[in-house]
Amino acid sequence: MPLLGHLSLWVAFLVGLWGGITGFAGGAHRRDLQQSARHATFALFGALLVAVISLEIAIFRHDFSLEYVAAYTSRNLPTFYLWSALYAGQKGSLLFWATVLSLFAMLVQLMTSGRHRVYLPYVAAVTCAVATFFITVMLFAANPFERLAFVPLDGRGMNPQLQNPGMVFHPPMLYLGYISITIPFAFAIAALLSKRLDSDWLVAIRKWTLVSWLFLSIGLILGMWWAYVELGWGGYWAWDPVENAALLPWLVMTAFLHSVMIQEKRGMLKKWNLALIIGAWLLSIFGTFITRSGVIASVHSFTQSSVGYFFLAFLVLAAALSFALYASRLPLLEAEATLESMVSREASFLFNNLLLIGIAFSVLWGTLFPILSEAIKGTKITVGPPFFNQVNVPLGLALLAMTGIGPLIAWRRASIPNLKRQFAVPLTSGVFVLLILLVAGVRDVGALMAVSIGGFVFGTVAQEFARGARARHRQYGEPTPYAFVQLLARNRRRYGGYIVHVAIVLLFVAFAGMAFKTETEATLRPGESAELKGRDGHVYTFTHLGISQYNALNRQVTAALIDVRRDGKAIGRLRTEKRQHVDALGNPTFEPSTEVGIMSGLRVDLYVVLAGLVNGTEQAVFRFTINPLVWWVWFGGFVLVIGGLIVLWPGGAPVAVKGPSSQAGYAVKLEAER
């Protein structure tokens, strides 16, 4: 099977090269080459699928003659994590990436409607070229089928921090988001090469951009959850370089999903939209470079290797070629309309985009600063969370406000009476929330602004839903609940987007809760207690009940049991562990890991970490933390995914796309996307 997998990589390499060459050469003229490029995407997926199956069989058979299998699995690794071993290491994740990209390349050839098939030869060429690059890296720098000089009795096993359900689903979700960006990018390059730069290519990529954004969103939320429950530092976002690398394409894709509506509605921002798609894809490759080069230390990244040089060269070459092509087509990207007023929905979308790109730039600068400082001064200067928070919190609050302002302003130009009518309810909601917080004694400026602006945005969304439902009730006589359902079903893009805005409000409010975080550290013998007063006014008492030690599966466990009381009343018990993972012979394989004890509620999470035992006795060092509103982070992520799925779900009312103006002698056809 390893030999078959290795041979299939070479077949995929040759097929990918052929698909790239025939796709670019065929273009819009040679039907035979176009067909050949299309077939190449099918063959590419078939060859890579054989490679994946070969590696998975080697993993499940514990074929430790393969370096990859020996490095990331062991005989006592639970079967659940054997599946995730495919992408647990650098070599396997490259194979996973290339295979999924080839799957998407095949699907886009099969699923794209006839009216967009003019782009497909170039799309096949781009996707084959990108996949060929990943295959090249595997063949010449990181071959997952590399054999060892000897066969060990057992493998090293998987990193304990990866032996968590979150890490089974988080990496593939993030990879799917990264990989699927290649499809919109391929269509953008196809539009530039074919000089078909109207809104037609945007219609072709609408679902793909939503799919990419949705997978990135799920991946980010799952990554936050994993960091919270596994790493034991008490939070869910630390502005880690690899976290930032995943956030960057999400921010740019979010900007694109907003600005594309202006091009569809008014024929504006054509240059901007193409630049955003190209930039999002380049940032996905940049994120892969950061993860795999080892130039920045991170708990999420792979070790330093020569793979990073391949990605750096590919990133520079792809950026140069993409923007050279983009620059050559700038004369064809003139807007069909101009911004008529700074008080218009077009202007609000533009401000929204500028804020998103501003946040992305600050994150990119903070992430690159250690690399730049080392290159210039010879000393690596790390930029910590204070920098990111100082810059991005004000920008984030402004962005939150824009999510509420945008829907209230008319297209083209807003009138004063219209603004007064539209803003009355949302502003009242925001002020009402602010007054409630002040009466409740909240004085943190950031939290006050985040929650009150959230109230404003929620008022906007509620007003939009209420007006739409009333309109349907008047027109069709539908009962209000049914009118809400029909409103959502008939215009999923608009009202699903509003649900995403509600999710953003929930996330911002939950983030603001971390301003009220409290924690303490205590060394306790069995029977001793520590107290911690939360910012909610309650006093929590943590009593150390004792230590137990036992063996389980592939680890030796030291567990502490904690009794928890709130204001003297028992509310439950928490269990926190130290785990030493071992191989089949009982030998330690990694440094000890921590399993956090968490009691989650709507208002606060109680978060307990066993830091260690004192001289091997039952006396233990604990860190106790009260984290407000963390539950709402996960609920906000769930609502965000639901809103994204509603927008993505097929059906609903047609969406009009702005086409060229009618001229004498030409028939005008209404294009609709269902």
C-alpha positions in Angstrom: 0.0 0.0 0.0 2.8 2.5 0.7 4.3 1.8 -2.7 0.8 2.2 -4.3 0.4 5.5 -2.5 3.8 6.8 -3.6 3.1 5.9 -7.2 -0.3 7.6 -7.1 1.4 10.8 -6.0 3.6 10.7 -9.1 0.5 10.0 -11.3 -1.3 12.9 -9.6 1.7 15.1 -10.2 1.8 14.4 -13.9 -2.0 14.7 -14.3 -2.0 18.0 -12.4 0.7 19.4 -14.7 -1.3 18.3 -17.7 -4.5 19.8 -16.4 -2.8 23.1 -15.8 -1.1 23.2 -19.2 -4.2 22.2 -21.2 -6.5 24.5 -19.2 -4.4 27.6 -19.8 -3.6 26.6 -23.4 -7.2 25.7 -24.3 -8.7 28.8 -22.8 -11.8 29.8 -24.7 -10.8 28.4 -28.1 -9.6 24.8 -28.1 -12.5 22.5 -27.2 -10.3 19.4 -27.1 -7.9 20.9 -24.6 -10.7 22.3 -22.5 -12.2 18.8 -22.3 -8.8 17.3 -21.5 -8.4 19.8 -18.6 -11.8 18.9 -17.3 -11.0 15.2 -17.4 -7.7 15.9 -15.7 -9.5 17.2 -12.6 -11.3 13.9 -12.3 -8.2 11.9 -12.7 -6.3 14.1 -10.2 -8.9 13.4 -7.6 -8.9 9.7 -8.3 -5.1 9.5 -8.0 -5.0 11.5 -4.7 -7.9 9.5 -3.3 -5.8 6.3 -3.9 -2.9 8.0 -2.0 -5.2 8.9 1.0 -6.7 5.4 1.2 -3.2 3.9 1.1 -2.0 6.1 3.9 -5.1 5.4 6.0 -4.7 1.7 5.5 -1.1 2.0 6.7 -2.2 4.0 9.7 -4.9 1.5 10.8 -2.5 -1.5 10.1 0.1 0.2 12.3 2.7 0.0 9.5 5.5 1.6 11.4 7.9 1.2 8.4 6.4 4.5 7.3 8.0 7.5 9.1 4.7 9.4 9.2 2.8 6.5 10.8 5.5 5.9 13.4 5.7 9.7 14.2 2.0 10.3 14.8 0.4 7.0 15.9 1.0 4.2 18.3 -0.6 0.8 19.0 -2.6 2.0 22.0 -3.9 5.2 20.2 -7.7 5.1 20.3 -9.3 4.3 17.0 -11.2 7.6 17.1 -7.9 9.5 16.8 -6.5 7.1 14.1 -8.8 8.8 11.7 -7.5 12.3 12.6 -3.9 11.0 12.3 -4.2 11.7 8.5 -3.9 15.4 9.2 -2.2 15.4 12.6 1.2 15.9 11.0 2.6 18.1 8.3 3.0 15.4 5.6 -0.5 13.9 6.0 -2.1 17.3 6.2 -0.5 18.3 2.8 -2.0 15.1 1.3 -5.4 15.9 2.9 -5.2 19.5 1.5 -4.4 18.4 -2.1 -7.0 15.7 -2.1 -9.8 18.0 -0.9 -8.7 20.6 -3.4 -8.9 18.1 -6.2 -12.4 17.1 -5.0 -13.5 20.7 -5.1 -11.9 21.1 -8.5 -13.9 18.1 -9.8 -17.2 19.3 -8.2 -16.9 22.7 -9.7 -16.6 21.1 -13.1 -19.7 19.0 -12.5 -21.9 21.5 -10.7 -21.3 24.8 -12.5 -24.3 25.9 -14.6 -24.0 26.1 -18.4 -23.9 29.9 -18.5 -20.7 30.0 -16.5 -18.9 27.2 -18.4 -16.8 29.7 -20.3 -14.7 30.1 -17.1 -14.2 26.4 -16.4 -11.0 25.7 -18.5 -9.2 28.4 -16.6 -10.7 27.2 -13.3 -9.4 23.7 -14.1 -6.0 25.1 -14.9 -5.7 27.1 -11.7 -7.0 24.4 -9.4 -4.7 21.8 -11.0 -1.7 24.2 -10.8 -2.3 24.8 -7.1 -2.9 21.1 -6.4 0.3 20.3 -8.3 2.3 22.6 -6.1 1.1 20.7 -3.0 2.0 17.4 -4.6 5.4 18.8 -5.5 6.0 19.7 -1.9 5.1 16.1 -0.9 7.3 14.5 -3.5 10.4 16.5 -2.9 10.2 17.7 0.7 7.5 16.1 2.8 6.6 12.7 1.5 3.9 10.9 3.7 5.1 7.6 2.2 8.8 8.0 3.3 10.1 4.8 4.8 12.3 4.3 7.8 15.6 2.5 7.7 14.3 0.1 10.4 10.8 -0.8 11.7 10.2 0.2 15.3 8.0 -2.0 17.6 5.7 1.0 18.3 5.1 4.5 17.2 5.6 7.7 19.2 1.9 8.4 19.3 -0.1 11.5 18.8 0.5 14.7 20.7 -1.8 14.6 23.8 -3.1 18.1 23.0 -4.4 16.7 19.7 -6.2 13.8 21.5 -9.3 15.9 21.9 -12.6 15.8 20.0 -12.2 19.5 19.1 -9.0 18.7 17.2 -10.6 15.9 15.3 -13.0 18.4 13.7 -11.2 21.8 14.0 -8.4 21.2 11.5 -10.5 19.7 8.7 -13.1 22.5 9.1 -10.3 25.1 8.9 -8.6 23.3 6.0 -11.9 23.1 4.1 -12.3 26.9 4.6 -8.7 27.5 3.4 -9.0 25.1 0.5 -12.3 26.2 -0.8 -11.1 29.8 -1.2 -9.1 28.4 -4.2 -12.4 28.1 -6.2 -13.4 31.8 -6.0 -9.8 32.7 -6.7 -9.7 30.4 -9.7 -12.9 32.1 -11.1 -11.4 35.5 -10.4 -8.3 34.6 -12.5 -10.6 33.1 -15.1 -12.6 36.3 -15.3 -9.4 38.3 -15.7 -7.9 36.0 -18.3 -11.1 35.9 -20.4 -11.8 39.6 -19.8 -15.4 38.8 -18.8 -15.4 41.2 -15.9 -19.1 41.9 -15.4 -21.1 40.5 -12.5 -21.4 37.0 -14.0 -18.4 35.5 -12.4 -19.7 36.7 -9.0 -22.8 34.7 -9.5 -20.7 31.6 -10.3 -18.7 31.9 -7.0 -21.5 33.0 -4.7 -22.1 29.6 -3.1 -18.4 28.8 -3.0 -17.5 32.0 -1.1 -20.3 31.3 1.4 -19.0 27.7 1.8 -15.5 28.9 2.4 -16.6 31.6 4.9 -18.8 29.1 6.7 -16.1 26.5 7.0 -13.6 29.1 8.3 -16.2 30.3 10.8 -16.8 26.8 12.1 -13.0 26.1 12.2 -12.3 29.3 14.2 -15.1 28.6 16.7 -14.0 25.0 17.2 -10.4 26.2 17.6 -11.4 28.6 20.3 -13.3 25.9 22.1 -10.3 23.5 21.9 -7.9 26.2 23.2 -10.3 26.9 26.1 -10.9 23.3 27.2 -7.4 21.8 26.4 -4.6 24.4 26.9 -5.6 25.4 30.4 -4.7 29.0 30.3 -8.2 30.2 31.0 -9.1 31.9 27.7 -10.1 31.1 24.2 -8.2 33.6 22.1 -4.6 34.7 22.7 -3.7 36.4 19.3 -1.4 33.5 18.6 0.2 33.8 15.2 -1.5 30.7 13.8 -4.9 31.9 15.2 -4.2 35.2 13.5 -3.3 33.4 10.2 -6.7 31.7 10.3 -8.5 34.9 11.1 -7.0 36.9 8.3 -8.8 35.2 5.3 -12.0 35.2 7.3 -11.9 38.9 7.7 -11.2 39.5 4.0 -13.9 37.0 2.9 -16.4 38.8 5.2 -15.5 42.1 3.5 -16.0 40.5 0.1 -19.4 39.1 1.0 -20.5 42.6 1.9 -18.9 44.6 -0.9 -20.1 42.1 -3.6 -23.6 43.3 -3.0 -22.7 46.8 -4.1 -21.3 45.5 -7.4 -24.5 43.4 -7.9 -26.8 46.3 -7.1 -24.9 49.3 -8.5 -22.0 48.0 -10.6 -19.5 49.5 -8.2 -16.3 48.2 -6.4 -15.3 45.9 -9.3 -11.6 46.5 -8.6 -12.1 46.1 -4.9 -13.9 42.8 -5.2 -11.3 41.2 -7.4 -8.5 42.4 -5.1 -10.3 41.0 -2.0 -10.7 37.5 -3.6 -7.0 37.4 -4.7 -6.0 38.8 -1.3 -8.1 36.2 0.6 -6.5 33.3 -1.3 -3.0 34.7 -0.8 -3.7 35.0 2.9 -4.7 31.4 3.0 -1.4 30.4 1.5 0.3 32.8 3.9 -1.4 31.1 6.8 -0.1 27.8 5.6 3.4 29.2 5.3 3.2 30.5 8.9 1.9 27.1 10.2 4.5 25.0 8.4 7.7 27.2 8.2 8.5 27.3 11.9 9.5 30.9 11.6 7.0 31.8 14.4 6.7 29.6 17.5 3.1 28.5 18.2 1.4 25.7 20.0 -0.7 25.3 16.8 2.2 25.1 14.3 4.3 22.3 12.9 8.1 22.1 13.5 10.6 24.0 11.4 11.3 22.4 8.0 12.2 23.1 4.4 8.5 23.1 3.5 8.3 26.7 4.5 10.7 27.7 1.7 8.5 26.1 -0.8 5.5 27.9 0.4 7.3 31.2 0.6 8.5 30.9 -3.0 5.0 29.9 -4.1 3.4 32.8 -2.2 5.7 35.3 -3.8 5.3 33.9 -7.3 1.5 33.6 -7.0 1.2 37.1 -5.7 3.4 38.6 -8.5 1.5 36.8 -11.2 -1.9 37.5 -9.8 -1.5 41.2 -9.3 0.4 41.6 -12.6 -2.7 40.1 -14.3 -5.0 42.3 -12.2 -3.0 45.4 -13.0 -3.2 44.7 -16.7 -7.0 44.5 -16.5 -7.6 47.7 -14.5 -8.9 49.7 -17.5 -11.7 47.1 -17.9 -12.8 47.4 -14.3 -14.3 50.9 -14.3 -17.4 51.3 -12.1 -20.8 51.7 -13.7 -21.9 54.2 -11.1 -20.4 56.6 -8.6 -20.9 57.1 -4.9 -23.7 59.7 -4.8 -23.7 60.5 -1.0 -21.6 59.6 2.0 -25.0 59.0 3.8 -26.0 55.9 1.7 -26.0 52.2 2.0 -23.1 52.0 -0.5 -21.0 54.3 1.8 -21.9 52.2 4.9 -20.8 49.0 3.1 -17.6 50.8 2.1 -16.9 51.9 5.7 -17.6 48.4 6.8 -15.1 47.1 4.4 -12.4 49.6 5.4 -12.9 48.6 9.0 -12.5 44.9 8.2 -9.4 45.5 6.1 -8.1 47.8 8.9 -8.4 45.0 11.4 -6.9 42.5 9.0 -3.9 44.8 8.4 -3.3 45.3 12.1 -3.4 41.5 12.7 -1.1 40.9 9.8 1.3 43.6 11.0 1.4 42.2 14.5 1.9 38.7 13.2 4.7 39.6 10.9 6.5 42.0 13.3 8.6 39.3 15.0 9.8 38.1 11.6 10.6 41.7 10.4 12.3 42.7 13.7 14.5 39.6 13.5 15.4 40.3 9.9 16.2 43.9 10.4 17.7 44.0 14.0 18.6 40.4 14.5 16.4 40.2 17.6 12.9 38.7 17.5 10.4 41.1 19.2 7.1 39.5 19.9 3.9 41.5 19.8 1.5 40.4 22.5 -2.2 40.7 23.1 -2.1 44.3 24.5 -1.1 45.6 21.0 -3.9 43.6 19.3 -6.5 44.6 21.8 -5.5 48.3 21.8 -5.8 48.5 18.0 -8.6 46.1 17.3 -11.1 46.7 20.1 -11.9 50.3 18.9 -12.0 49.0 15.3 -14.2 46.1 16.3 -16.7 48.3 18.1 -16.9 50.6 15.1 -17.5 47.5 12.9 -20.2 46.3 15.3 -21.9 49.7 15.0 -21.8 49.5 11.2 -23.6 46.2 11.2 -26.5 48.0 12.7 -26.2 51.3 10.7 -25.9 49.7 7.2 -29.4 48.2 6.9 -31.0 51.5 8.1 -29.7 53.7 5.3 -31.2 53.8 1.9 -29.4 53.1 -1.4 -27.9 56.0 -3.3 -28.9 58.9 -0.9 -30.7 58.9 2.4 -33.1 61.7 3.4 -33.3 63.3 6.9 -36.9 62.1 7.5 -36.0 58.6 6.4 -33.0 58.5 8.8 -35.1 59.7 11.7 -37.7 57.1 11.1 -35.2 54.3 10.6 -32.9 55.1 13.6 -35.6 55.8 16.2 -36.1 52.2 17.5 -32.5 51.0 17.3 -31.1 54.1 19.0 -33.7 53.7 21.7 -32.7 50.1 22.2 -29.0 51.0 22.5 -29.7 53.8 25.0 -32.0 51.6 27.1 -29.4 48.8 27.3 -26.8 51.4 28.3 -29.0 52.8 31.1 -29.7 49.3 32.4 -25.9 48.6 32.6 -25.2 51.8 34.4 -27.9 51.2 36.9 -26.5 47.7 37.4 -23.2 49.2 38.4 -21.1 48.4 35.2 -18.4 50.9 34.8 -16.0 49.3 32.3 -16.0 51.5 29.3 -15.3 48.7 26.8 -18.1 46.5 28.1 -20.5 49.4 28.2 -19.8 50.3 24.6 -19.9 46.7 23.4 -23.2 45.8 25.0 -25.0 49.1 24.3 -23.9 49.0 20.6 -25.1 45.4 20.6 -28.5 46.6 21.8 -28.5 49.0 18.9 -27.7 46.3 16.4 -30.3 44.0 17.9 -32.9 46.8 17.6 -32.0 47.2 13.9 -32.4 43.5 13.2 -35.7 43.2 15.2 -37.1 46.3 13.3 -36.1 44.8 9.9 -37.8 41.5 10.7 -40.9 43.2 12.2 -41.4 45.5 9.2 -41.0 42.6 6.8 -43.5 40.4 8.7 -46.0 43.3 8.9 -45.7 43.8 5.2 -46.4 40.2 4.5 -49.3 40.2 6.9 -50.9 43.2 5.2 -50.3 41.8 1.7 -51.1 38.2 2.2 -53.0 38.1 5.4 -50.5 35.7 6.9 -50.4 35.2 10.7 -47.3 36.9 12.2 -45.4 33.7 13.1 -46.0 32.3 9.6 -45.0 35.6 8.1 -41.7 35.5 9.9 -41.0 32.0 8.5 -42.0 33.0 5.0 -39.9 36.2 5.2 -36.9 34.1 6.0 -37.6 31.5 3.4 -38.3 34.0 0.6 -35.2 36.1 1.1 -32.6 33.9 2.8 -29.7 36.0 1.8 -30.9 39.1 3.4 -32.5 37.8 6.6 -30.0 35.0 7.0 -27.4 37.8 7.0 -29.3 39.5 9.8 -29.2 36.3 11.9 -25.4 36.4 11.4 -25.4 40.0 12.6 -27.3 38.8 15.8 -24.5 36.2 16.2 -21.9 38.8 16.0 -23.7 40.8 18.7 -23.7 37.7 20.9 -20.0 37.2 20.3 -19.1 40.8 21.1 -21.1 40.8 24.3 -19.5 37.5 25.3 -16.0 38.9 24.6 -16.8 41.9 26.7 -17.5 39.5 29.6 -13.8 38.7 29.8 -13.2 42.2 31.2 -14.8 40.9 34.4 -12.6 37.7 34.7 -11.3 36.9 38.2 -8.8 34.2 39.2 -6.6 33.0 42.1 -4.1 30.3 42.8 -4.0 28.1 45.9 -2.1 25.2 47.4 -4.6 22.9 49.1 -4.5 19.7 51.1 -7.5 17.4 51.0 -10.3 19.1 53.0 -8.9 22.6 52.6 -10.8 25.3 50.6 -10.2 28.4 48.6 -12.6 31.3 48.0 -13.0 33.5 45.0 -15.5 36.3 44.6 -16.9 36.9 41.2 -17.8 40.2 39.6 -21.4 39.0 39.7 -21.3 39.4 43.5 -21.3 35.7 44.4 -18.7 34.0 46.5 -17.5 30.6 45.2 -15.8 28.1 47.5 -13.6 25.4 46.1 -12.8 22.4 48.4 -10.1 19.9 47.6 -11.6 16.4 48.2 -8.6 14.3 47.2 -6.4 12.8 44.5 -6.8 9.5 42.6 -4.3 7.9 40.2 -5.0 5.2 37.6 -4.2 4.0 34.1 -6.6 4.5 31.2 -6.1 3.6 27.6 -2.8 5.2 26.6 -2.2 7.5 29.6 -1.5 7.6 33.3 -4.0 9.9 35.0 -3.7 12.0 38.2 -7.1 13.4 39.0 -8.3 15.9 41.6 -11.9 16.2 42.7 -13.2 19.6 43.8 -16.4 20.4 45.6 -17.9 23.7 44.5 -20.3 25.9 46.5 -21.8 29.3 45.6 -22.6 31.5 48.6 -22.4 28.4 50.8 -24.8 26.3 48.7 -23.4 23.2 47.0 -23.7 23.4 43.2 -21.6 20.4 42.1 -18.2 18.9 41.7 -15.4 19.5 39.3 -12.7 17.1 38.1 -9.3 18.2 36.8 -6.5 16.0 35.6 -2.8 15.7 34.8 -2.2 13.1 32.1 1.1 11.4 31.2 0.7 9.7 27.9 2.7 6.4 27.4 3.4 3.9 24.6 2.3 0.3 24.6 5.3 -0.6 26.9 4.4 2.1 29.4 7.2 4.5 28.5 6.4 8.2 28.6 6.0 9.7 25.1 5.2 13.4 25.7 5.3 16.1 28.4 2.4 15.8 30.9 -0.8 17.5 29.7 -3.7 19.1 31.6 -7.4 18.3 31.5 -9.3 21.3 32.7 -12.4 21.1 35.0 -15.2 23.3 33.7 -18.6 24.0 35.2 -20.4 26.0 32.5 -23.4 28.3 33.1 -25.2 31.1 31.3 -23.6 33.8 33.5 -20.2 32.4 34.4 -17.9 29.4 33.8 -16.0 28.0 36.8 -12.6 26.9 35.4 -10.2 24.8 37.5 -6.7 23.7 36.6 -4.6 21.2 38.5 -1.1 22.7 38.2 0.7 19.9 40.0 1.2 17.9 43.2 3.5 18.9 46.0 6.3 16.3 46.6 4.1 13.4 45.4 1.6 13.9 48.1 -2.1 14.7 47.8 -1.4 18.4 48.5 -1.9 20.1 45.1 -1.6 23.5 43.4 -4.7 24.7 41.7 -5.7 27.7 39.6 -9.3 28.8 40.0 -10.9 31.1 37.4 -14.3 32.7 37.0 -14.9 33.4 33.3 -18.1 35.4 32.6 -20.4 34.8 29.6 -18.2 32.1 27.9 -21.3 30.0 27.2 -22.5 32.8 24.9 -19.4 32.5 22.8 -20.3 29.0 21.8 -24.0 29.9 21.4 -23.1 32.9 19.3 -20.9 30.6 17.1 -23.9 28.2 16.8 -26.2 31.1 15.7 -23.6 32.3 13.3 -23.4 28.9 11.6 -27.2 28.7 11.5 -27.4 32.1 9.8 -24.7 31.1 7.3 -26.5 27.9 6.5 -29.7 29.8 5.9 -27.9 32.1 3.5 -26.3 29.2 1.8 -29.4 27.0 1.6 -30.7 26.7 -2.0 -34.1 28.3 -3.0 -35.7 31.5 -2.0 -36.6 34.5 -4.1 -34.5 35.3 -7.2 -31.6 37.7 -6.6 -31.3 40.3 -9.3 -27.8 40.9 -10.7 -26.9 44.2 -12.3 -26.1 43.7 -15.9 -25.1 46.0 -18.7 -27.5 48.9 -19.6 -29.8 48.2 -22.6 -28.8 49.7 -25.9 -30.6 49.9 -29.3 -30.4 46.6 -31.1 -29.7 44.5 -28.0 -32.1 42.3 -26.1 -32.0 42.6 -22.3 -32.3 39.4 -20.3 -33.0 39.3 -16.5 -30.4 37.1 -14.8 -31.6 35.4 -11.6 -29.9 33.1 -9.2 -32.0 30.7 -7.3 
